[in-house]
Amino acid sequence: MNNIQIYIGYTAGIVGIIPYIPLIISMRKGETRPNLAGWLLYSVAMIMIVASSIALGAWQAVWLAITYIL
């Protein structure tokens, strides 16, 4: 794998996490309440993505999915 692909993957991961920052701040202030069912389904989907990435050996994608689960 080329180094540029690794850097693009890391950049995509960082850009993908940025939208969660205002959500977390809003939840900490008590302005936003997450929907439990929606987050549960989203977490299950992310766990499946992590499992399939590990099974395929796509370790570059695993860290991003794990951060989404957290």
PyMOL Python script that loads the backbone (N, CA, C, O; Angstrom):
from pymol import cmd

cmd.read_pdbstr("""\
ATOM      1  N   MET A   1       0.854  -1.182   0.000  1.00  0.00           N
ATOM      2  CA  MET A   1       0.000   0.000   0.000  1.00  0.00           C
ATOM      3  C   MET A   1       0.895   1.239   0.000  1.00  0.00           C
ATOM      4  O   MET A   1       1.899   1.300   0.710  1.00  0.00           O
ATOM      5  N   ASN A   2       0.520   2.191  -0.786  1.00  0.00           N
ATOM      6  CA  ASN A   2       1.290   3.433  -0.870  1.00  0.00           C
ATOM      7  C   ASN A   2       1.103   4.264   0.388  1.00  0.00           C
ATOM      8  O   ASN A   2       0.063   4.197   1.044  1.00  0.00           O
ATOM      9  N   ASN A   3       2.109   5.039   0.712  1.00  0.00           N
ATOM     10  CA  ASN A   3       2.034   5.912   1.874  1.00  0.00           C
ATOM     11  C   ASN A   3       0.926   6.944   1.719  1.00  0.00           C
ATOM     12  O   ASN A   3       0.284   7.313   2.702  1.00  0.00           O
ATOM     13  N   ILE A   4       0.695   7.414   0.495  1.00  0.00           N
ATOM     14  CA  ILE A   4      -0.356   8.412   0.278  1.00  0.00           C
ATOM     15  C   ILE A   4      -1.722   7.857   0.652  1.00  0.00           C
ATOM     16  O   ILE A   4      -2.560   8.592   1.174  1.00  0.00           O
ATOM     17  N   GLN A   5      -1.962   6.583   0.397  1.00  0.00           N
ATOM     18  CA  GLN A   5      -3.240   5.972   0.754  1.00  0.00           C
ATOM     19  C   GLN A   5      -3.416   5.914   2.267  1.00  0.00           C
ATOM     20  O   GLN A   5      -4.523   6.090   2.776  1.00  0.00           O
ATOM     21  N   ILE A   6      -2.335   5.669   2.973  1.00  0.00           N
ATOM     22  CA  ILE A   6      -2.409   5.646   4.433  1.00  0.00           C
ATOM     23  C   ILE A   6      -2.754   7.036   4.955  1.00  0.00           C
ATOM     24  O   ILE A   6      -3.611   7.178   5.828  1.00  0.00           O
ATOM     25  N   TYR A   7      -2.093   8.058   4.425  1.00  0.00           N
ATOM     26  CA  TYR A   7      -2.370   9.425   4.863  1.00  0.00           C
ATOM     27  C   TYR A   7      -3.786   9.856   4.514  1.00  0.00           C
ATOM     28  O   TYR A   7      -4.431  10.557   5.294  1.00  0.00           O
ATOM     29  N   ILE A   8      -4.268   9.449   3.367  1.00  0.00           N
ATOM     30  CA  ILE A   8      -5.646   9.762   2.987  1.00  0.00           C
ATOM     31  C   ILE A   8      -6.623   9.078   3.940  1.00  0.00           C
ATOM     32  O   ILE A   8      -7.635   9.666   4.321  1.00  0.00           O
ATOM     33  N   GLY A   9      -6.323   7.849   4.321  1.00  0.00           N
ATOM     34  CA  GLY A   9      -7.178   7.143   5.279  1.00  0.00           C
ATOM     35  C   GLY A   9      -7.217   7.831   6.622  1.00  0.00           C
ATOM     36  O   GLY A   9      -8.288   7.982   7.211  1.00  0.00           O
ATOM     37  N   TYR A  10      -6.058   8.255   7.122  1.00  0.00           N
ATOM     38  CA  TYR A  10      -6.023   8.967   8.396  1.00  0.00           C
ATOM     39  C   TYR A  10      -6.752  10.304   8.312  1.00  0.00           C
ATOM     40  O   TYR A  10      -7.461  10.690   9.241  1.00  0.00           O
ATOM     41  N   THR A  11      -6.579  10.998   7.211  1.00  0.00           N
ATOM     42  CA  THR A  11      -7.272  12.274   7.026  1.00  0.00           C
ATOM     43  C   THR A  11      -8.783  12.073   6.987  1.00  0.00           C
ATOM     44  O   THR A  11      -9.532  12.853   7.576  1.00  0.00           O
ATOM     45  N   ALA A  12      -9.224  11.038   6.301  1.00  0.00           N
ATOM     46  CA  ALA A  12     -10.656  10.742   6.259  1.00  0.00           C
ATOM     47  C   ALA A  12     -11.190  10.429   7.647  1.00  0.00           C
ATOM     48  O   ALA A  12     -12.302  10.828   7.994  1.00  0.00           O
ATOM     49  N   GLY A  13     -10.409   9.724   8.432  1.00  0.00           N
ATOM     50  CA  GLY A  13     -10.821   9.410   9.793  1.00  0.00           C
ATOM     51  C   GLY A  13     -10.968  10.645  10.658  1.00  0.00           C
ATOM     52  O   GLY A  13     -11.939  10.778  11.404  1.00  0.00           O
ATOM     53  N   ILE A  14     -10.009  11.543  10.558  1.00  0.00           N
ATOM     54  CA  ILE A  14     -10.075  12.773  11.352  1.00  0.00           C
ATOM     55  C   ILE A  14     -11.246  13.632  10.907  1.00  0.00           C
ATOM     56  O   ILE A  14     -11.972  14.169  11.744  1.00  0.00           O
ATOM     57  N   VAL A  15     -11.439  13.767   9.603  1.00  0.00           N
ATOM     58  CA  VAL A  15     -12.569  14.556   9.085  1.00  0.00           C
ATOM     59  C   VAL A  15     -13.893  13.903   9.484  1.00  0.00           C
ATOM     60  O   VAL A  15     -14.872  14.604   9.740  1.00  0.00           O
ATOM     61  N   GLY A  16     -13.932  12.584   9.538  1.00  0.00           N
ATOM     62  CA  GLY A  16     -15.157  11.889   9.916  1.00  0.00           C
ATOM     63  C   GLY A  16     -15.514  12.043  11.381  1.00  0.00           C
ATOM     64  O   GLY A  16     -16.683  11.933  11.750  1.00  0.00           O
ATOM     65  N   ILE A  17     -14.514  12.297  12.225  1.00  0.00           N
ATOM     66  CA  ILE A  17     -14.755  12.441  13.665  1.00  0.00           C
ATOM     67  C   ILE A  17     -15.155  13.870  14.033  1.00  0.00           C
ATOM     68  O   ILE A  17     -15.842  14.075  15.034  1.00  0.00           O
ATOM     69  N   ILE A  18     -14.741  14.844  13.254  1.00  0.00           N
ATOM     70  CA  ILE A  18     -14.986  16.258  13.569  1.00  0.00           C
ATOM     71  C   ILE A  18     -16.464  16.573  13.838  1.00  0.00           C
ATOM     72  O   ILE A  18     -16.735  17.323  14.776  1.00  0.00           O
ATOM     73  N   PRO A  19     -17.436  16.049  13.079  1.00  0.00           N
ATOM     74  CA  PRO A  19     -18.838  16.404  13.363  1.00  0.00           C
ATOM     75  C   PRO A  19     -19.335  15.959  14.740  1.00  0.00           C
ATOM     76  O   PRO A  19     -20.340  16.474  15.230  1.00  0.00           O
ATOM     77  N   TYR A  20     -18.647  15.021  15.359  1.00  0.00           N
ATOM     78  CA  TYR A  20     -19.079  14.561  16.679  1.00  0.00           C
ATOM     79  C   TYR A  20     -18.721  15.545  17.784  1.00  0.00           C
ATOM     80  O   TYR A  20     -19.315  15.495  18.862  1.00  0.00           O
ATOM     81  N   ILE A  21     -17.776  16.425  17.548  1.00  0.00           N
ATOM     82  CA  ILE A  21     -17.346  17.368  18.584  1.00  0.00           C
ATOM     83  C   ILE A  21     -18.492  18.286  19.018  1.00  0.00           C
ATOM     84  O   ILE A  21     -18.737  18.392  20.220  1.00  0.00           O
ATOM     85  N   PRO A  22     -19.214  18.962  18.099  1.00  0.00           N
ATOM     86  CA  PRO A  22     -20.338  19.790  18.554  1.00  0.00           C
ATOM     87  C   PRO A  22     -21.452  18.965  19.227  1.00  0.00           C
ATOM     88  O   PRO A  22     -22.112  19.445  20.148  1.00  0.00           O
ATOM     89  N   LEU A  23     -21.655  17.728  18.762  1.00  0.00           N
ATOM     90  CA  LEU A  23     -22.672  16.876  19.379  1.00  0.00           C
ATOM     91  C   LEU A  23     -22.307  16.565  20.821  1.00  0.00           C
ATOM     92  O   LEU A  23     -23.160  16.648  21.705  1.00  0.00           O
ATOM     93  N   ILE A  24     -21.070  16.213  21.069  1.00  0.00           N
ATOM     94  CA  ILE A  24     -20.629  15.898  22.426  1.00  0.00           C
ATOM     95  C   ILE A  24     -20.726  17.127  23.320  1.00  0.00           C
ATOM     96  O   ILE A  24     -21.158  17.026  24.468  1.00  0.00           O
ATOM     97  N   ILE A  25     -20.331  18.281  22.806  1.00  0.00           N
ATOM     98  CA  ILE A  25     -20.434  19.526  23.582  1.00  0.00           C
ATOM     99  C   ILE A  25     -21.885  19.817  23.916  1.00  0.00           C
ATOM    100  O   ILE A  25     -22.196  20.193  25.046  1.00  0.00           O
ATOM    101  N   SER A  26     -22.775  19.649  22.951  1.00  0.00           N
ATOM    102  CA  SER A  26     -24.198  19.899  23.172  1.00  0.00           C
ATOM    103  C   SER A  26     -24.791  18.924  24.190  1.00  0.00           C
ATOM    104  O   SER A  26     -25.622  19.311  25.011  1.00  0.00           O
ATOM    105  N   MET A  27     -24.367  17.665  24.137  1.00  0.00           N
ATOM    106  CA  MET A  27     -24.862  16.682  25.112  1.00  0.00           C
ATOM    107  C   MET A  27     -24.350  17.006  26.508  1.00  0.00           C
ATOM    108  O   MET A  27     -25.081  16.847  27.485  1.00  0.00           O
ATOM    109  N   ARG A  28     -23.100  17.460  26.616  1.00  0.00           N
ATOM    110  CA  ARG A  28     -22.534  17.809  27.925  1.00  0.00           C
ATOM    111  C   ARG A  28     -23.268  19.004  28.537  1.00  0.00           C
ATOM    112  O   ARG A  28     -23.407  19.087  29.758  1.00  0.00           O
ATOM    113  N   LYS A  29     -23.738  19.928  27.694  1.00  0.00           N
ATOM    114  CA  LYS A  29     -24.484  21.087  28.186  1.00  0.00           C
ATOM    115  C   LYS A  29     -25.927  20.742  28.520  1.00  0.00           C
ATOM    116  O   LYS A  29     -26.621  21.535  29.155  1.00  0.00           O
ATOM    117  N   GLY A  30     -26.385  19.568  28.100  1.00  0.00           N
ATOM    118  CA  GLY A  30     -27.760  19.169  28.343  1.00  0.00           C
ATOM    119  C   GLY A  30     -28.734  19.676  27.303  1.00  0.00           C
ATOM    120  O   GLY A  30     -29.944  19.590  27.510  1.00  0.00           O
ATOM    121  N   GLU A  31     -28.251  20.198  26.199  1.00  0.00           N
ATOM    122  CA  GLU A  31     -29.111  20.727  25.153  1.00  0.00           C
ATOM    123  C   GLU A  31     -29.624  19.644  24.211  1.00  0.00           C
ATOM    124  O   GLU A  31     -30.648  19.823  23.552  1.00  0.00           O
ATOM    125  N   THR A  32     -28.916  18.524  24.147  1.00  0.00           N
ATOM    126  CA  THR A  32     -29.249  17.451  23.217  1.00  0.00           C
ATOM    127  C   THR A  32     -29.321  16.131  23.967  1.00  0.00           C
ATOM    128  O   THR A  32     -28.472  15.830  24.806  1.00  0.00           O
ATOM    129  N   ARG A  33     -30.347  15.350  23.654  1.00  0.00           N
ATOM    130  CA  ARG A  33     -30.459  14.003  24.217  1.00  0.00           C
ATOM    131  C   ARG A  33     -30.454  13.018  23.058  1.00  0.00           C
ATOM    132  O   ARG A  33     -31.312  13.088  22.179  1.00  0.00           O
ATOM    133  N   PRO A  34     -29.492  12.100  23.052  1.00  0.00           N
ATOM    134  CA  PRO A  34     -29.428  11.134  21.954  1.00  0.00           C
ATOM    135  C   PRO A  34     -30.566  10.122  22.042  1.00  0.00           C
ATOM    136  O   PRO A  34     -31.041   9.800  23.131  1.00  0.00           O
ATOM    137  N   ASN A  35     -30.992   9.631  20.896  1.00  0.00           N
ATOM    138  CA  ASN A  35     -32.020   8.611  20.824  1.00  0.00           C
ATOM    139  C   ASN A  35     -31.353   7.258  21.050  1.00  0.00           C
ATOM    140  O   ASN A  35     -30.495   6.851  20.268  1.00  0.00           O
ATOM    141  N   LEU A  36     -31.740   6.566  22.106  1.00  0.00           N
ATOM    142  CA  LEU A  36     -31.093   5.316  22.488  1.00  0.00           C
ATOM    143  C   LEU A  36     -31.207   4.249  21.399  1.00  0.00           C
ATOM    144  O   LEU A  36     -30.231   3.556  21.110  1.00  0.00           O
ATOM    145  N   ALA A  37     -32.374   4.113  20.802  1.00  0.00           N
ATOM    146  CA  ALA A  37     -32.561   3.085  19.763  1.00  0.00           C
ATOM    147  C   ALA A  37     -31.678   3.360  18.553  1.00  0.00           C
ATOM    148  O   ALA A  37     -31.074   2.439  18.003  1.00  0.00           O
ATOM    149  N   GLY A  38     -31.599   4.597  18.143  1.00  0.00           N
ATOM    150  CA  GLY A  38     -30.772   4.955  16.998  1.00  0.00           C
ATOM    151  C   GLY A  38     -29.298   4.682  17.256  1.00  0.00           C
ATOM    152  O   GLY A  38     -28.603   4.130  16.403  1.00  0.00           O
ATOM    153  N   TRP A  39     -28.827   5.068  18.429  1.00  0.00           N
ATOM    154  CA  TRP A  39     -27.424   4.836  18.757  1.00  0.00           C
ATOM    155  C   TRP A  39     -27.131   3.353  18.935  1.00  0.00           C
ATOM    156  O   TRP A  39     -26.033   2.902  18.607  1.00  0.00           O
ATOM    157  N   LEU A  40     -28.079   2.593  19.441  1.00  0.00           N
ATOM    158  CA  LEU A  40     -27.885   1.154  19.591  1.00  0.00           C
ATOM    159  C   LEU A  40     -27.726   0.490  18.224  1.00  0.00           C
ATOM    160  O   LEU A  40     -26.813  -0.310  18.020  1.00  0.00           O
ATOM    161  N   LEU A  41     -28.610   0.824  17.298  1.00  0.00           N
ATOM    162  CA  LEU A  41     -28.513   0.260  15.955  1.00  0.00           C
ATOM    163  C   LEU A  41     -27.223   0.699  15.252  1.00  0.00           C
ATOM    164  O   LEU A  41     -26.586  -0.097  14.563  1.00  0.00           O
ATOM    165  N   TYR A  42     -26.853   1.940  15.425  1.00  0.00           N
ATOM    166  CA  TYR A  42     -25.616   2.451  14.835  1.00  0.00           C
ATOM    167  C   TYR A  42     -24.406   1.716  15.409  1.00  0.00           C
ATOM    168  O   TYR A  42     -23.477   1.382  14.674  1.00  0.00           O
ATOM    169  N   SER A  43     -24.413   1.466  16.709  1.00  0.00           N
ATOM    170  CA  SER A  43     -23.304   0.757  17.346  1.00  0.00           C
ATOM    171  C   SER A  43     -23.206  -0.682  16.857  1.00  0.00           C
ATOM    172  O   SER A  43     -22.106  -1.181  16.622  1.00  0.00           O
ATOM    173  N   VAL A  44     -24.335  -1.348  16.701  1.00  0.00           N
ATOM    174  CA  VAL A  44     -24.327  -2.723  16.193  1.00  0.00           C
ATOM    175  C   VAL A  44     -23.752  -2.749  14.781  1.00  0.00           C
ATOM    176  O   VAL A  44     -22.957  -3.630  14.452  1.00  0.00           O
ATOM    177  N   ALA A  45     -24.143  -1.803  13.953  1.00  0.00           N
ATOM    178  CA  ALA A  45     -23.616  -1.739  12.587  1.00  0.00           C
ATOM    179  C   ALA A  45     -22.109  -1.500  12.601  1.00  0.00           C
ATOM    180  O   ALA A  45     -21.381  -2.112  11.820  1.00  0.00           O
ATOM    181  N   MET A  46     -21.637  -0.623  13.472  1.00  0.00           N
ATOM    182  CA  MET A  46     -20.207  -0.351  13.559  1.00  0.00           C
ATOM    183  C   MET A  46     -19.430  -1.566  14.061  1.00  0.00           C
ATOM    184  O   MET A  46     -18.325  -1.830  13.587  1.00  0.00           O
ATOM    185  N   ILE A  47     -19.993  -2.302  15.007  1.00  0.00           N
ATOM    186  CA  ILE A  47     -19.345  -3.527  15.492  1.00  0.00           C
ATOM    187  C   ILE A  47     -19.219  -4.530  14.357  1.00  0.00           C
ATOM    188  O   ILE A  47     -18.206  -5.221  14.247  1.00  0.00           O
ATOM    189  N   MET A  48     -20.234  -4.615  13.518  1.00  0.00           N
ATOM    190  CA  MET A  48     -20.172  -5.520  12.367  1.00  0.00           C
ATOM    191  C   MET A  48     -19.101  -5.064  11.369  1.00  0.00           C
ATOM    192  O   MET A  48     -18.420  -5.896  10.769  1.00  0.00           O
ATOM    193  N   ILE A  49     -18.950  -3.757  11.190  1.00  0.00           N
ATOM    194  CA  ILE A  49     -17.916  -3.242  10.304  1.00  0.00           C
ATOM    195  C   ILE A  49     -16.531  -3.554  10.851  1.00  0.00           C
ATOM    196  O   ILE A  49     -15.637  -3.934  10.095  1.00  0.00           O
ATOM    197  N   VAL A  50     -16.344  -3.397  12.168  1.00  0.00           N
ATOM    198  CA  VAL A  50     -15.062  -3.726  12.782  1.00  0.00           C
ATOM    199  C   VAL A  50     -14.749  -5.208  12.587  1.00  0.00           C
ATOM    200  O   VAL A  50     -13.635  -5.567  12.208  1.00  0.00           O
ATOM    201  N   ALA A  51     -15.733  -6.065  12.847  1.00  0.00           N
ATOM    202  CA  ALA A  51     -15.515  -7.505  12.705  1.00  0.00           C
ATOM    203  C   ALA A  51     -15.173  -7.879  11.266  1.00  0.00           C
ATOM    204  O   ALA A  51     -14.276  -8.691  11.039  1.00  0.00           O
ATOM    205  N   SER A  52     -15.871  -7.301  10.297  1.00  0.00           N
ATOM    206  CA  SER A  52     -15.586  -7.640   8.903  1.00  0.00           C
ATOM    207  C   SER A  52     -14.238  -7.076   8.464  1.00  0.00           C
ATOM    208  O   SER A  52     -13.534  -7.709   7.678  1.00  0.00           O
ATOM    209  N   SER A  53     -13.871  -5.896   8.958  1.00  0.00           N
ATOM    210  CA  SER A  53     -12.565  -5.328   8.616  1.00  0.00           C
ATOM    211  C   SER A  53     -11.433  -6.188   9.163  1.00  0.00           C
ATOM    212  O   SER A  53     -10.430  -6.411   8.486  1.00  0.00           O
ATOM    213  N   ILE A  54     -11.600  -6.668  10.389  1.00  0.00           N
ATOM    214  CA  ILE A  54     -10.594  -7.543  10.975  1.00  0.00           C
ATOM    215  C   ILE A  54     -10.511  -8.847  10.194  1.00  0.00           C
ATOM    216  O   ILE A  54      -9.417  -9.339   9.919  1.00  0.00           O
ATOM    217  N   ALA A  55     -11.658  -9.405   9.836  1.00  0.00           N
ATOM    218  CA  ALA A  55     -11.677 -10.663   9.089  1.00  0.00           C
ATOM    219  C   ALA A  55     -11.006 -10.519   7.720  1.00  0.00           C
ATOM    220  O   ALA A  55     -10.377 -11.457   7.231  1.00  0.00           O
ATOM    221  N   LEU A  56     -11.143  -9.350   7.112  1.00  0.00           N
ATOM    222  CA  LEU A  56     -10.533  -9.116   5.800  1.00  0.00           C
ATOM    223  C   LEU A  56      -9.086  -8.649   5.895  1.00  0.00           C
ATOM    224  O   LEU A  56      -8.382  -8.567   4.888  1.00  0.00           O
ATOM    225  N   GLY A  57      -8.652  -8.346   7.105  1.00  0.00           N
ATOM    226  CA  GLY A  57      -7.288  -7.867   7.283  1.00  0.00           C
ATOM    227  C   GLY A  57      -7.102  -6.408   6.940  1.00  0.00           C
ATOM    228  O   GLY A  57      -5.977  -5.972   6.699  1.00  0.00           O
ATOM    229  N   ALA A  58      -8.172  -5.646   6.911  1.00  0.00           N
ATOM    230  CA  ALA A  58      -8.115  -4.217   6.589  1.00  0.00           C
ATOM    231  C   ALA A  58      -7.884  -3.416   7.867  1.00  0.00           C
ATOM    232  O   ALA A  58      -8.776  -2.721   8.352  1.00  0.00           O
ATOM    233  N   TRP A  59      -6.669  -3.528   8.400  1.00  0.00           N
ATOM    234  CA  TRP A  59      -6.368  -2.911   9.692  1.00  0.00           C
ATOM    235  C   TRP A  59      -6.383  -1.393   9.641  1.00  0.00           C
ATOM    236  O   TRP A  59      -6.556  -0.753  10.678  1.00  0.00           O
ATOM    237  N   GLN A  60      -6.209  -0.801   8.473  1.00  0.00           N
ATOM    238  CA  GLN A  60      -6.245   0.654   8.376  1.00  0.00           C
ATOM    239  C   GLN A  60      -7.647   1.192   8.640  1.00  0.00           C
ATOM    240  O   GLN A  60      -7.799   2.327   9.091  1.00  0.00           O
ATOM    241  N   ALA A  61      -8.665   0.395   8.365  1.00  0.00           N
ATOM    242  CA  ALA A  61     -10.043   0.833   8.549  1.00  0.00           C
ATOM    243  C   ALA A  61     -10.582   0.518   9.941  1.00  0.00           C
ATOM    244  O   ALA A  61     -11.607   1.063  10.349  1.00  0.00           O
ATOM    245  N   VAL A  62      -9.902  -0.348  10.662  1.00  0.00           N
ATOM    246  CA  VAL A  62     -10.418  -0.788  11.964  1.00  0.00           C
ATOM    247  C   VAL A  62     -10.414   0.350  12.973  1.00  0.00           C
ATOM    248  O   VAL A  62     -11.391   0.525  13.700  1.00  0.00           O
ATOM    249  N   TRP A  63      -9.343   1.124  13.032  1.00  0.00           N
ATOM    250  CA  TRP A  63      -9.250   2.164  14.050  1.00  0.00           C
ATOM    251  C   TRP A  63     -10.348   3.208  13.890  1.00  0.00           C
ATOM    252  O   TRP A  63     -10.852   3.735  14.882  1.00  0.00           O
ATOM    253  N   LEU A  64     -10.718   3.508  12.658  1.00  0.00           N
ATOM    254  CA  LEU A  64     -11.765   4.504  12.421  1.00  0.00           C
ATOM    255  C   LEU A  64     -13.116   3.988  12.920  1.00  0.00           C
ATOM    256  O   LEU A  64     -13.847   4.726  13.580  1.00  0.00           O
ATOM    257  N   ALA A  65     -13.452   2.751  12.621  1.00  0.00           N
ATOM    258  CA  ALA A  65     -14.717   2.187  13.078  1.00  0.00           C
ATOM    259  C   ALA A  65     -14.756   2.085  14.607  1.00  0.00           C
ATOM    260  O   ALA A  65     -15.808   2.283  15.214  1.00  0.00           O
ATOM    261  N   ILE A  66     -13.627   1.781  15.222  1.00  0.00           N
ATOM    262  CA  ILE A  66     -13.588   1.694  16.688  1.00  0.00           C
ATOM    263  C   ILE A  66     -13.828   3.064  17.304  1.00  0.00           C
ATOM    264  O   ILE A  66     -14.513   3.167  18.321  1.00  0.00           O
ATOM    265  N   THR A  67     -13.277   4.118  16.708  1.00  0.00           N
ATOM    266  CA  THR A  67     -13.529   5.468  17.245  1.00  0.00           C
ATOM    267  C   THR A  67     -15.000   5.832  17.088  1.00  0.00           C
ATOM    268  O   THR A  67     -15.555   6.518  17.946  1.00  0.00           O
ATOM    269  N   TYR A  68     -15.638   5.390  16.018  1.00  0.00           N
ATOM    270  CA  TYR A  68     -17.066   5.664  15.870  1.00  0.00           C
ATOM    271  C   TYR A  68     -17.873   4.923  16.938  1.00  0.00           C
ATOM    272  O   TYR A  68     -18.877   5.445  17.423  1.00  0.00           O
ATOM    273  N   ILE A  69     -17.452   3.731  17.303  1.00  0.00           N
ATOM    274  CA  ILE A  69     -18.166   2.992  18.357  1.00  0.00           C
ATOM    275  C   ILE A  69     -18.044   3.714  19.679  1.00  0.00           C
ATOM    276  O   ILE A  69     -19.019   3.839  20.420  1.00  0.00           O
ATOM    277  N   LEU A  70     -16.845   4.192  19.976  1.00  0.00           N
ATOM    278  CA  LEU A  70     -16.633   4.888  21.246  1.00  0.00           C
ATOM    279  C   LEU A  70     -17.393   6.188  21.283  1.00  0.00           C
ATOM    280  O   LEU A  70     -17.332   6.910  22.279  1.00  0.00           O
TER     281      LEU A  70
END
""", "prot")
cmd.dss("prot")
cmd.show_as("cartoon", "prot")
cmd.util.cbc("prot")
cmd.orient("prot")
